[in-house]
Amino acid sequence: MDTIRYYDIRLVNGHTISIQTENGAVENAGSSYSKKALIRVLGKTGWGYACVSPFDMDDEKAKRAAVERAAKLASFPTVKADVADVPYGTPHSWNASAREQKERPLEEKTEELLTLERAAQLPGIAATTARYAEQYLDVYFEDANGYEARSSVCRTLYTVTAVAANNGDMQMNYEQDAVVGPLRTTDFIGKAESCAKTALDLLSAKAVPGGKMPAILDPAIGGVFAHEAVGHASEGDQVRDGVSVLGPRCGEQVGSKLVTIIDDPSMHGYGYEPFDAEGIAAGPCELIKQGVVNKFMHSRETLAAVGLESGEAGHARAEPGMQPLVRMSNTYIKEGDASYEEILETCRNGILLIGSRGGQVDPGRGVFQFNAKYGYKIENGETTQMLRDVSLSGDILSVLHNISLCGKERRMSSGMCGKGQNVPVSDGAPHVYLTEATVGGAGNA
């Protein structure tokens, strides 16, 4: 059809194994399969989409008919769109198929998960849960230029949760690991035990004294800041639509020269993608470089809208059968040269925030509020009293300027990011010292 300027096809075969246990009993265990194909056609003005029953990719007649159905949808008045002409790149391939794991019996994996959950059932623990999941995705992509790409990726995760109770007071803690490739839950017995011990310790923890004070972010909550506060504000669709505090500041110094924040789809983390939902293989993208807004993450569409000099394509991601959106992958604050002991000594008196219980961010206004799992008071350069119900809030630009030390060792955490669609991601940081932070009780900052 003459109105077709571009099209692509993304076929995803999925196989998921999921197990859930609660208080030593199996709640559910089983497998599910899916197979979805999305056809995108760029017409005279904008996009047409057709999510169709998967077909044989060698059947040119069926393929052409599906493209023409999507093209008819693109012929209706819509938002104008273009796609940037960019190189496809070379995918960085990790061994992520995990064939041996896939072949292990479901009963064996279930018993291992029960063993993990039992390790959290210490005296004083009122309830425990555990979850295990494997996801196998085989992706085939082709587009109007004759380009084809294939990938096969396995992701595995577990979560264990413990609830401690004493005289009506209840405190919860969780531990989670998620990887690209295989994972055995019995390798994490120690984490289940420490999860329960922390929940018990939280029963005697004190409420945090709110206010402005020096603060140290551990790698988990530092990674959440990188993802939520900086990452979302660096997504090309937010920049294009004028709802990013960083959008008008490309090339400006917005933080300490110690701060470099990177998103890297090629990194062997939970957000790894050999190529994105538009067939583009991407590498490290420095969003903030030595405190300067450096680049934005883009799809081919947002790159065409914002400008080729504004950043890099390769950051379009999608659930199977859904349209691509600009998304993060593996996002982190780059390591510095300070030791943990040096950071504590420099802070001297303040607070150490540990872990993440979620939060919210407004990338347009540039404000955020995150809840930590717990914290510790820092007195005379040492951690002392355990604190609970700890939150961190503020504006993105002030926090970036207040970072004065970054540790030598970075750790990554993994999970899912929701933006209309859920995709796997990881984020991380070294320990990060803020000369001033707004700290309060969770939900009250």
Secondary structure, 3 states (H helix, E strand, C coil): CCCCCEEEEEEEEEEEEEEEEECCEEEEEEEEEEEEEEEEEECCCCEEEEEECCCCCCCHHHHHHHHHHHHHHHCCCCCCCCCCCCCCCCCCCCCCCCHHHHHCCHHHHHHHHHHHHHCCCCCCEEEEEEEEEEEEEEEEEEECCCCEEEEEEEEEEEEEEEEEEECCEEEEEEEEEEEECCCCHHHHHHHHHHHHHHHHHHCCCEECCCEEEEEEECHHHHHHHHHHHHHHHHEHHHHHCCCCCCHHHCCCECCCCCCCEEECCCCCCCCCCCCCCCCCCCCCEEEEECCEECCEECCHHHHHHHCHHHEECCCEECCCCCCCEECCCEEEECCCCECHHHHHHHHCCEEEEECCCCEEEECCCCEEEEECCEEEEEECCEEEEEEECEEEEEEHHHHHHHEEEEECCCEEEEEEEECCCEEEEEEEECCEEEEEEEEEECCCC
